[in-house]
Amino acid sequence: MYQAQLQILLALAFLHPSLSSPLPHPQVTSAPDVSGHLLPITPRSPLLSHLAERDSTSDDSIPIFDSTAAQLVLQELKAVRNKYSKAAQYLSGVQVAQADVSFQQPSAALPVQAALSGNASLVHSSASATMSRMSWSTGTTVNAPASGGSGVSSAAKPESTWVLLPLKEEIGGWSLLPSATPFSSHGPSTSMSTSTTSTLYPSSSATSIHIPSMASSATAPLPIAMGTEVFTPDIAHLDIAIRSKTSGSPNVPLTDYISGSLDVLYYGNINIGTPAQTLTVDFDTGSADLWLPVSCSNCNSKQFDSSKSSTYTTKGEAFDVEYGSGQVSGVLARDTVSIANTAITGQYFGAVSSESDDFHGNPNSGVIGMAFSSISSSGKPTYFENLISTKSVTSPLFSFHLSRRQATGSQLCIGCTDNSKYTGSISWIPVISQTYWSVSMTSFSGNGGKSNALSSSLIGAIDTGTTLIYVPTAVANAFYAQIPGSSKADQYGQGFYQFPCKASLAVQIGFNGQSFAINNVDFNLGKTSSGSSMCVGAVLAVADGFPNNLAIVGDAFLKSWYSVYDYSNNVRVGLASSVNNSK
């Protein structure tokens, strides 16, 4: 009885009218086989389990992909074409890794695993125990004997202690605030001041933290979250508190704008002006401009009132950005901008006085681009680049957790990662062009890696501001040819594909030889109509001059993977399995 009621409720929740007129799909010869290890994901909830196991559930549980959803996707498709209209120019000459390489398991014990949610402490006590451990969130372990050994050892003078950390690369920063005995930090060939934020550099051996008896307080670049334990060196009592560099939380809660079966976009608060006014923006790793409506006659969302800000300035320089079939335009301006616990004085932004109809109905007021300023329309540094240059973030990275069909729960972590939002370790992928967050896409499979839809590698742009996954037409054809019974779904418009709802799916994307699965619930956008056995896929083809070596990897992928965007270590993207898939 309970199961029957649940199925009725699910059917009512997802019931929408739709269209259906499947067209035949041309036979396409797939590219060479791929092999290696697949990073598994598992559904988060009973509902997701129900939706993910298509071949053993009732079709009534699958949502409908209706004409409204199709129009949203067509609008995004136009936006993608214009958003990446200069991609061929920006990405000219970029070298990608070879396609069809063997997949590799990601390395373990990776840096900067968590955002600090509160003060933790590590206490030197006078207890008699000989040794205990400090376990860092990165998986690094520091042994702490009372004397001697490789962990903590007393120096010649009893008022000094060394803490040896086996670091292999720079891992970000955190503050150590001693209550009694301050400290300094240094590595094998570098010594840092005790009064400023330090930077540790790659080391082939251990990097150490020295705790002398007379020094001013300082910060040292260590992991920013750690378990609390007690160890017992033969020195006076010392209490070290781990604190974030600035007050407040580095996390920005994001709202998931949901329409039908689509997680359309993720938006959060931004403060601008003096006194501050709060507006909402789409946090977009696929663009590099910040813009907000100011004295905009045809804008429907909340606007920034520049006349009420004592710090607003503009020289009237023109500003415009193309999105979709239209654009936003206005003037380039400057003002104080703050997000979460960070702030920049004199941040450049577009004060938009006109926007196209594409934006009408969206819940956000504007967009903040989080790609590289090399592709910005304004030619000015991005907000996050300014945070790095002014040393306003603990670590030069930010990260996203995107929820699945859940209005709340998504977040952006500025200068940090949050290990409560992912499981396992972070797999790192080198960025191959500091324009978009672009990586080598070396494989693309709909059948669990039995074959590769790529005959040559693509440039994959990781884009939080795009809902779905967009690839060249030839790649889309080869990809859907791997799923028996698939066909084009031109009833929705050019670029759509459909597949049997009961198909056994195992969709995965390979980046630089590492394979990442996409949860079926994110790949399946819904049935073509009530009672239909065909469903619409989240991978669309882009034609009309779109670069034939570029793929846009949007939220349909990122809901399965916690993503990290790191400006250090030669610039890289990190991916870890989202808690969406483990609970």
N, C-alpha and C positions, 0 to 999 in steps of 0.2 A: 504493500500500500504506500509506504513512504517513498519507495523508488518511483512509483507511478506519479505521485504528487510532484516529486522533484523534476521529473522529465517534463511534466506539464508546465511547471514554473519556468524552466529553462527555455522551453519552446515559446512561451509567451514573451519572455524577456528579449528574445532575439528575432521575433517575427516581424518581417518587413516585406513589401512587395518587391518584385525584381523583373528582370528581362532574361531571355535565354534564346540563343540561336547559334549553337556551336558550328564552327566552320572546320573543315579538315586541316590537319597540321602536316606540313611537308616532312617527309622523311629526311633526317639529317644524320650524316655519319658522325659519330662521336670521336673525340680526340683520344689520345693514348690513355691506357689504364693508369690509375694512380694507386699508390699503396702507402701503408704506414699506420700510425696510431690515431684514432679519433678521440678527441676530448669529449666524454659523454656528458649529457645533461639529462635531468629527470624532471618531470612535472612538479609544480609547487603545491597544488591543491587538488582535492577530488574533482573539482570542475575542470581543471586543466588536464588531469589524468583522463577524464572522460573525453575531452576534446582531442587530446593528443592521440589516443588509440582509436583512430578512425575505422580500422577494419573490423572492430568488434563492438561498435556502438551504434545506436540508432541515428539515422540521418537527421532526426528531428532536433537533436542537440546542437547541430551546426548552425551558426548564424547565417543570415541572408546578406549577400553582397548586392545591395540595391542600387538604383540609379543615382541616389544622393551620394553614396559612397563613391560611385564611379566618377561623378563630377568632381569630387574632392581630389581624387587621384589624377584626373585629367588636368586639373588646375596645378597640381604639384608637378606633373610631367612638364608642363609649360615652364614652370619655375625652374626646374632642374636644367632645362635647355638653356635658359637665360643665365642662370646662376653660374653655369659652367661654360658659358659661351666663349670665354677666353682661355679655357683649360688647355687647348692645343698650344697656345702661345706660352702659357705659364709652364707647361710640362714638357716642352720641346727638349729633346735630348736626355730626358730622365732615364736612367738605367734601372731596369727591374730584374729581380731574381729570375732564374730560369724556371719555366713551367715544368710540371710533372716531376718535381723533386720528391725524394722520400720524406714523409712527414716526420717531425721530431717531437718528442715529448718536451714540454716547457721546463725550463730549469726551476729548481726550488730555491727557497731561502732568498726571496727577492726583496728589494728595499721598500721602505715607506709603506707599511702595510695598513696603517690605521690612522684615522683622525682622532685627536684627543677629545674625549667627551667630558673629562673632569680631571682633577689633579690626582696623579698617582704618586707614590713615594717609595723610595728605596732607602732603607735605614741601616746605617752602620751601628751596631750595638756592642755592648760589652759582654754579650753572652759567650759561653765557653765552647760552642760548637766549632769544629775545625773548618768545615766547608759546607757551603750550600750553593744554590745557583740563581742567576738572574736570567729569566727567559724572555727574550725580546719578541715582539709581535712578528718580526721578520723570520723568526725561526733561529736566529743567532743565539747561542748560549755562551754566557761568560761565567767561567768558574771563579770562585772567590775564596781561596784558602786564607787562613789567618796570616800566613807568611809564606814566601817563596811560591813556586809554581808559576804557571803561565797566565793565571787569571788576575788576581790582585796580590801584590807583594809589597811589603813594607820596604821603603827606601832606607838609605843610610840613617836618616833622621826619623824618629818615631812619628813626627807630625806629618809625614808625607805618605801617600798611597798612590799606586798606579792601577788603573783599570784597563786591561788590554782587550781590545775589540777586534776580532778577525774580519775586518772589512775588506772587500774586494773592489768597491766602487763607492762613489759619493752616494749617500743614502738620505739626504735631506737634513733638516735642522730641527732642534728642539731646545728649550731653555732648561738649564739646571740652576736652580736657585737654592744654594746651600744655606742652612740656618746657622751653621757654625763655621765649618772649614770650607772656604771657597776653593775653586779649582781653575786649572787651565787645561788646554787640550793640545796635543800635537801628534804627528806621525813620525815615521822614520827620518824624514828629511825636512819637515815643516813644523814650525812653531807658531802658534797663534796668540794674539793678545787676549788677556782675560777680561777686557772691558768692552769688547765688540762681538758681534756675531761672527763665528768662525766658519771656515769651509774646510772639510777634510777632502783630500784628493785620493785617487786610486793608489792602492798600496799592494805590493806583492807579499807583504807580511802583515803583522798586526798594526793597528792604529791604537794609540793609547790616550787615556784621559788621566792627567796628573792632578792630584788633589793636594796642593801644598797648604800650609797653615796660614800663610799671609798672602792674600790676593783679593782682588775685587771680583764681584760676581760676573758671570759671563754666560754665553750660550755656546753650545757645541753641536755640530751636525750629526745627530744620532737619530734612531727611530723615534717617532713621536707618540708611541704608545708602548707600554711595557707592563708586565705583571708585577705585582708588589711582592717582594720576598725580602728576607733578612739575611745578610751575610756578616761575617765577623772578623774583619782585619784588626790587628792590634793597634788601633788608634782611638782617639777620643770619639764620642758619639757624634755622628754626622747624619743630618736629615736632608736628603736631596729631593726637592719637589719638581715634578715634570709639569711644565705649564706651556700653554700655547703662547706664541710670541706677542699677540695682541689680545685684548679682552674680547669676549663674545665668541660665538660659534663661527667656524669657517664654513659651515654647511648652509646651503641655500635650498629650502624646500621648493620643490617643483610640482606644479599641478599638471596632470595629464588631461588634455582636452580630448574627450572621446566623442566620436560621432559614429553611431552604429557599431560596426565591427572594427573600426579603425581607431588606433591611438594616434591622433592627428599631429599633435605637437605638445611639447613640454615647456611651461613658462613659469617664471618666478619674479620676485620683486627686485627692483633697482631703485636706489634713492638718488635724487639729483637736485642740485641747487642749495641755496642758503637763505632761509631754512629749507631743510630737505623736503622734497615732494616724492611720494612713492608711486611708481608706475610698474607695469609688468612688461617683461621682454621674453622673447624666444631666445634661449641660449643655443647658439648655432655654431658648430665647429666647421661648417662648410662655407662660411663667409667671414669677413674681417672688418666690418663697419658697425658702429653703434649708431642707431638713429631712433628718434622719438618724435611724436607729433607736437608741433609748436604753432599755435595760431593757424591750425589746419582747418580749412572751410569744409572739406569733404571727408574728414576722418570721424569715424564713429566711436572710437575708443577714448579712454581718458587721455587728456593731453597735459603736457608740461607747461605751466604758466611762467614764462621767462620773466615777465614783469615783476614777479614777486621774489625773484632771486637776486640777491645783492652781488653774486659772484658770476653771473651770466655775462658773457661777452661774445661778440661776433663782428667780423669785418665784412660780412656780406658775400664771402666767397661761395660760389655755387656748389651744391651737393646733390647728387642723384645716384640712385642704385636701381638696376633693373631686376624685377622679380616677375615671374609669370608673364602674362600678356601685357603687363603695365609696368609702372615704376613708382618709386617715391622720390620726391624732389624737394629742395629747400635750400638752406644755407648751412655752411660749416660754422659751428659755434663751439664754445668752451664753457665748462662749468665743473663744479665739484661733483664727483660721482662716487657713490659707495655701494658696495654689495657685501652682504654679510658683515664680517669684521674687518673688511678692507676698504680703503678709500684712496682716490687720486684727485688731487687739486688740478684744475685746468685741463681736464680730459676733453679731447676733441670728440664731437659727435655731430651727427646730421640733425639739424632742427628742421623737420619735415613740415612743409606747408601744404603739400598735396600728395595724395596717395591714390593708387588705382583701386578699382572695385574688388580686386583679388583679396584685399585685406579686410573687406567689410564682413562682419560676422565672426572674425577671429577674436578670441578673448584678450589677447595681448595687445599692448599699445605699440610696441616696437620690437626691434631685434638687436641683440648684441652679438657681433661676430667674434668667434674665438679661434679662427684660423690665423694665419700669419699676415702681418701688415703688408707683405709684398704683393698681396692681391686686393688690398683695400682700395675703394674708390677715392677715399679722401687722401690716401698716401701718408696717413698719420699712424703712429703706433697704436696698437690695440690696448684695451684696458688691461689685459693680463700682461702684456709686454711691459707696460708702465709699472705694474706691480713688481715685476722682476727687476727692472732697472732701478727702482727706488727701494729695493730690498724690503718690500712690504709683505712678502709671503715667506713662510718658513722654508718651503721647498718649491722649486720652479715647475710645478705641475698642478693640474686640476683633474677631477675625475667625476664620472657620471654613473648614477644608478637610475635606470628607467623602469618604472613599474609597468605592469601589463593589465590593461583594462581596469585600472584602479585609480581614481581621481587623485588620491594622495599617496605619499610614500616614496615618490621619486626625489632625487636630490642631486645637487652639484656640490662637490667638496673643493674649496679653493685652497690650494697649497697643501693638499693632503689627500689621502684615501681613507675609506671607511671599511674596515674589515668585517663589519657586521652586515655588509651588503653583498658579500661574495664568499665563495668557498674555495678551498685549495689555494694554490699559488698564482701569481701573476705571470703570464707569458708575455715576453717583450718582443716587439717587432720594430725594426729600424724604419724611421721615416726617410723616404727617398727623395723628397722635394719639400722644402720649407715654403710651401704655398698653401695648399690644402694639407690636412693631416693624411698624407698619401703614403701608402705602403705597397709592397709587391703582392699582388693577388696571383698566386701560383696555381691554384686549382679551384674548381667549382663543380660540385657533384650533387645530383638528386637521388643517387642510389647508393649512398654510403661509401663512396670512394671506389666503386667498381670501375668507373670511367670518369674522365675529366672533360668538361665542356670547353676547356681552354686548350687550343693548339699552341698558343703562346701566352705568356703572362700579361696581366693587365695592371694598370695603376689603380689601386683601390683607394678612393677617398672616403674616410670615415666621417660621417655627417650626421650629427644629432638633430639637425634641422630638417632632415628629410625622413618621411614616414616609411618608405618602402626601399627596395633594392632595384637599381636601374643599371642595365648592361647594354652593350651593343646588340643589335638585332641578331647577328650571326651567333653570338654567345647564348642569347635567350633561346633561339631555335635548338641549338645543340643541348642546352640544359634540359628543356622540356622533352626532348626526344628520349632522354633517359627514364622518363616516367611514362610507362605504357598507358595509352589511351588519352594522352594529352592533345590539346589542339589550341589554335588561336581562338580568342574570345573577342572578336571584332565587334560584337554587339555592344560592347562598352566603349569602343574606340580603338585606335591603333595602339599596339603595344601590350595589350592584355592577353593572358593565356589562362586556360582552364585545364583541370586534370580530374580524374575520377576521385570522388571524395573518400572512397574506401582504399585508395592506393596506399601501398606500404612505402612510406616516405622516409628518407634519411638524407636530409639536405645538409650540406656542409660546404664551407668556404675555406680555402687554404691561403694563409698569409705567410710568405717567406718560408714555405715548407712545413708550417704547422697548421693543423686542421681544426676547425671550429664548427660545431654543429649548430643548427638553427632549430629551435623548438617548433614542432609541427603546428602548434596553436598560433604561432606568429607567421608561419608561412601560409597557412590556409586563411584567406580573407573571408571565406563564407561561400555558401551555395549560390549558384546562379539564379535559382528561384526556389520557391517552396515545392518540395517533392522532387527536385532535380537531383541527379546522381553526380553532377559535375560541380566542382569548386574552383574558385579563382585563386591564382597564386600571387604571392607577394613579390615575385621577380618580374619586372616589366622590361620590355625592349624600348630603347631610345634610338630613333633614326634622325633624319633631317639635319645632317651635318654634325651630329654628336661624335666626339673622338672615338675611333674604333679600338682604342687601347685603354679606355677609362671605364671604371665601374663606380657607381655611387652606392655606398653601403650605409643604409639608414637604420631607422629604429627597429625595423622588422628583425634585423640581426642583433642590434644593441640591447634589446630587451632580454636576450639570453646571456649577454656578456657585460659584466662591469668593465667600463673602459677608463683608461688613464692616459693623459696627454702630458708627456714629460719633455720639457725643454732641455734637460741635462742629458748626459750620456749620449751625445751626438744626436739628440732628439729622437724620441721613440713613442710608440703607442703600446700600452699594456692592456691585456685582456684577461679577465678571470671569470669563472663561472658564476653567474648571478644567483643570488638567493631565490630569485623567481623560479629557479629550476631545481631547488633542493629542499623545499619545504612543502 
